[in-house]
Structure formats: C-alpha cells, structure tokens
Amino acid sequence: MKGASTMTLGQRIQYHRTKLGLSQEGLGEKLGVTRQAVSKWEADGAVPDTDKLIALSKLFSISLNELLQVEEPEKKSGAEGSSQKKRRAWIPALCLAAFILGISAFAVTIGKGMGALHDELVRLENRVAVLEEEVAHPGLD
C-alpha cells in the first residue's frame, strides 16, 4: 500500500476492496449500494455515509481511524515536548483563576445591587416616617 497517509479515502477503499478480491459491484452488494456509488467513493467524487464507513471498516477488518486516516498528534520530543507539557499544566490553574475572578465579580455586582436596594429601602422608610408624622400632626410644617 503506497504511503497510507498520502492516499485519499477513495484510494484506501479501492485498495482494501481489491485486497479482498471484491469487484465494485461485489462491494456494493455487501453494503447495499450500487456499483456506481462505490465507483464515486473510489474516485473521491463522494464520501460514504457514516453507517457505510462503519460497515467498510468492519468488512476490511480495520479501524475507522485507519480507514479515514485520522492520525494521532505527533509526539513532541525533547525541550519542545516538555515546554508544551508545562504550558498545559497551567491550563487548569488558569481556568480556576478565571472562575474565581468571575465569582468575585458576580459577588461585587450583587453586593453593589444589594447596597443600592438597602439605600432605597432606608430612603423609603424615612419618607414613610415623614408622611406618618404629617398625618399624625397636620399643619406643623
């Protein structure tokens, strides 16, 4: 098989189909599709539906990752790999710090709102007291 990573999905389907000794029509029959559908896949004119991709991987006895050529990220070596690990180690700490700052900002906002409500309540209580005094002793102004 030529460089697997340079092959298209269609080329990988064709490779595994011929490896099993199946014609396009034969593969189509096994998957419940037409020979033309298989031809389109192999020519990279169409991509099989998910259920067909799963069936293909089972039929070819390979993983979906292998069929689709989903590659694992390359392992970094030496200083580059360790510096990435160090950077990744900060991510949870930064997330926690952002969360704490968010909660603090929320608490301050709520506190200010509560303070404003308290001030308004005191103002209204004072106004009620003045009105009660005016009702109790009319004409003292």
C-alpha positions as CSV (number, residue, x, y, z in Angstrom):
1,M,0.0,0.0,0.0
2,K,1.6,3.3,-1.0
3,G,2.2,5.8,1.8
4,A,-1.1,5.4,3.7
5,S,-1.1,9.0,4.8
6,T,-0.8,10.2,1.2
7,M,-3.7,8.1,-0.1
8,T,-7.2,9.5,-0.4
9,L,-10.2,7.9,1.3
10,G,-11.3,6.6,-2.1
11,Q,-7.8,5.1,-2.8
12,R,-7.9,3.3,0.6
13,I,-11.4,1.9,-0.2
14,Q,-10.2,0.7,-3.5
15,Y,-7.0,-0.8,-2.0
16,H,-8.9,-2.8,0.7
17,R,-11.6,-3.8,-1.8
18,T,-9.1,-5.3,-4.2
19,K,-7.1,-6.8,-1.3
20,L,-10.3,-8.8,-0.5
21,G,-10.7,-9.7,-4.2
22,L,-14.0,-7.9,-4.5
23,S,-15.3,-6.0,-7.5
24,Q,-17.0,-2.7,-7.1
25,E,-20.3,-4.5,-7.7
26,G,-19.5,-7.1,-5.1
27,L,-18.6,-4.5,-2.5
28,G,-21.8,-2.6,-3.4
29,E,-23.8,-5.8,-2.8
30,K,-22.3,-6.3,0.6
31,L,-23.0,-2.7,1.6
32,G,-26.4,-2.4,0.0
33,V,-25.3,0.3,-2.5
34,T,-24.8,0.4,-6.3
35,R,-21.6,-0.2,-8.1
36,Q,-21.8,3.4,-9.2
37,A,-21.8,4.5,-5.5
38,V,-18.6,2.5,-4.9
39,S,-17.1,4.0,-8.0
40,K,-17.9,7.5,-6.8
41,W,-16.3,6.8,-3.5
42,E,-13.2,5.4,-5.0
43,A,-12.9,8.4,-7.4
44,D,-13.3,10.7,-4.4
45,G,-16.5,12.1,-6.0
46,A,-18.5,11.3,-2.9
47,V,-17.9,10.2,0.7
48,P,-19.8,7.2,2.1
49,D,-22.4,7.8,4.8
50,T,-21.3,7.1,8.4
51,D,-23.1,3.8,8.5
52,K,-21.3,2.7,5.3
53,L,-17.9,3.9,6.7
54,I,-18.5,1.7,9.8
55,A,-19.5,-1.2,7.6
56,L,-16.4,-0.7,5.4
57,S,-14.1,-0.7,8.4
58,K,-15.7,-3.9,9.7
59,L,-15.6,-5.6,6.3
60,F,-11.9,-4.6,5.8
61,S,-11.1,-5.5,9.4
62,I,-9.5,-2.1,10.1
63,S,-10.4,0.7,12.5
64,L,-12.4,3.7,11.4
65,N,-9.3,5.8,12.2
66,E,-7.2,3.7,9.8
67,L,-9.9,3.9,7.1
68,L,-10.3,7.6,7.5
69,Q,-6.6,8.2,8.2
70,V,-7.3,10.0,11.4
71,E,-3.8,10.4,12.8
72,E,-2.8,10.7,16.4
73,P,-0.9,14.0,17.1
74,E,2.8,13.5,16.7
75,K,4.7,13.1,19.9
76,K,6.9,16.1,20.6
77,S,10.4,15.2,21.7
78,G,12.9,17.0,23.9
79,A,12.6,20.5,25.1
80,E,9.6,21.3,22.8
81,G,7.6,18.4,24.2
82,S,8.4,19.3,27.8
83,S,7.6,23.0,27.3
84,Q,4.2,22.1,25.9
85,K,3.5,19.9,28.9
86,K,4.5,22.8,31.2
87,R,2.1,25.1,29.3
88,R,-0.7,22.6,29.5
89,A,-0.1,22.2,33.3
90,W,-1.1,25.9,33.6
91,I,-4.4,25.4,31.9
92,P,-6.3,24.1,35.0
93,A,-4.8,26.8,37.2
94,L,-5.8,29.5,34.7
95,C,-9.3,28.1,34.5
96,L,-9.6,28.1,38.3
97,A,-8.4,31.7,38.5
98,A,-10.8,32.8,35.8
99,F,-13.6,31.0,37.7
100,I,-12.7,32.7,41.0
101,L,-12.5,36.1,39.3
102,G,-15.9,35.6,37.7
103,I,-17.4,34.6,41.0
104,S,-15.8,37.6,42.7
105,A,-17.1,40.0,40.0
106,F,-20.5,38.5,40.4
107,A,-20.4,38.9,44.2
108,V,-19.3,42.5,43.9
109,T,-22.1,43.2,41.4
110,I,-24.6,41.6,43.7
111,G,-23.2,43.4,46.7
112,K,-23.5,46.8,44.9
113,G,-27.1,45.9,43.9
114,M,-27.9,45.0,47.4
115,G,-26.3,48.2,48.7
116,A,-28.4,50.2,46.3
117,L,-31.5,48.4,47.4
118,H,-30.7,49.0,51.1
119,D,-30.2,52.7,50.4
120,E,-33.5,52.9,48.6
121,L,-35.3,51.0,51.4
122,V,-33.8,53.4,54.0
123,R,-34.9,56.4,51.9
124,L,-38.5,54.9,51.6
125,E,-38.6,54.2,55.3
126,N,-37.6,57.8,56.1
127,R,-40.2,59.1,53.6
128,V,-42.9,56.9,55.3
129,A,-41.9,58.2,58.7
130,V,-42.2,61.8,57.4
131,L,-45.6,61.0,56.0
132,E,-46.8,59.3,59.2
133,E,-45.6,62.4,61.1
134,E,-47.5,64.7,58.8
135,V,-50.7,62.6,59.2
136,A,-50.3,62.4,62.9
137,H,-49.7,66.1,63.3
138,P,-51.2,68.0,60.4
139,G,-50.2,71.6,59.9
140,L,-46.9,71.5,61.7
141,D,-44.9,72.5,58.7
